[in-house]
Amino acid sequence: MRQMMTALALLLVPGILGASEPAFTETTIHVGVVVTDLEKSVAFYTDVIGMTKTGEFDVDADFARASGLTNGLAFHVEVLGLKKEPGAAQFKLMSFEKDAKTPKSAHIEDALGMQYVTLMVADLTPFVKRIKAAGVPFLGETPIPLGDEGDHFVLVQDPDGTFIELIGPMQ
């Protein structure tokens, strides 16, 4: 009897705790990226990648400490997006004006954690032109075909080494 009650409890607990129902209020994921040079990174993501500046805000020292974001260091955040519209994903850039503690990766297997951002695009051609014009090196042999459906794959790195995948047709 005890085993049956335990089994029944284990079956009911996920439903009681809401494990089968996600508790998220949005379907987008917002990403925060710490960069060495905020101005240089904003220029890369807007001028080369084509993102749009959608906002900015400051985090004061008290909130930064109390929230656990920093050890009491205030900071400024530049908010970028693929489109300037309500509900769009936010790509938040911030800098603490100090050198990174981790070396720049040559490949995605070189470090743990988030290594790359994937952007699906309608036409890779203008992206490739902007990347070339900015003198940003393409990684591997990219752009290269991706599958049989006409898409291509481009891989570059931002000024601090975050990998950026661009996927779409070359028209």
Secondary structure by P-SEA (a helix, b strand, c coil): caaaaaaaaaaacccccccccccccccbbbbbbbbccaaaaaaaaaccccccccccccccaaaaaaacccccccbbbbbbccccccccccbbbbbccccccccccccccccccccbbbbbbccaaaaaaaaaaacccccccccccccccbbbbbbbbcccbbbbbbbcccc
